[in-house]
Amino acid sequence: MNWHTNIMIDMESKSMDELRYIKQDCLEAARAGETISNPKVGQYWDAFHYAAGEIKRRKDGGRK
């Protein structure tokens, strides 16, 4: 499996508190990384979106 698949699967096992923390932490890391041209900034944005997506999925009642 690739990194994206692994992180999406990992997000499913996180608590809502963990997902909110990851989302906020990745947002801050991505924004900071953009100011210094960090090559990992794309992964931070991806993790932010995967955490946000998992939060939304749960609020919407699961997979559709």
N, C-alpha and C positions, 0 to 999 in steps of 0.2 A: 504494500500500500504506500501511497505517497503522503507527504506531509499534510496536504489539505484533507485527505480522507481521515487520517489519524486524528487530526485536531477536531474535526467535526464529530467523530465518534466519541472522543474524549469529552467534548462539551455536553454530550447527552448524560454523562454520569455526574456532572457538577451540580451542586445545590444552587438555588437562586442567588443566595448571597455570594457564592463563589463566582457565578456568572457576572453578577453586577461588578464585583471587584475586578475581574479579568477585563471586562469591558472598559472600565474607567482607567485601569492601569495601562492597557494597550493604547487607549486614546492619548493619554499623556505621553507615553513612550513614542508613539508615531509622530505626534506634533513636535516633540523635542528632537527626534531623529531627523525630521525634515530640515531643521535649522542647521544641522551639522552634516547633512548628506550621508546619513547612516545607511549602509546597503541593506540592512534588515528592516527598514521602515515598511516595506510592503508586507512583510510577515506580521508586523504589529497591526497594520490595517486589516489584514485578513482575519486575524484572531479577534479583533474588535467586532468585525461584521459577523463572524461565526457565533460569538457570544451573544450579540444583539439578536441574531436570528433565532437562536435557541430560546432566549427569553420570550421573544414574540411567539414562537411556536407553542410554548407552554401556556402563555396567556390566551392564545387563540383556541386552546383545547387539544393540542396534539397535532400529529401529522394528518395531512389531508391528501 
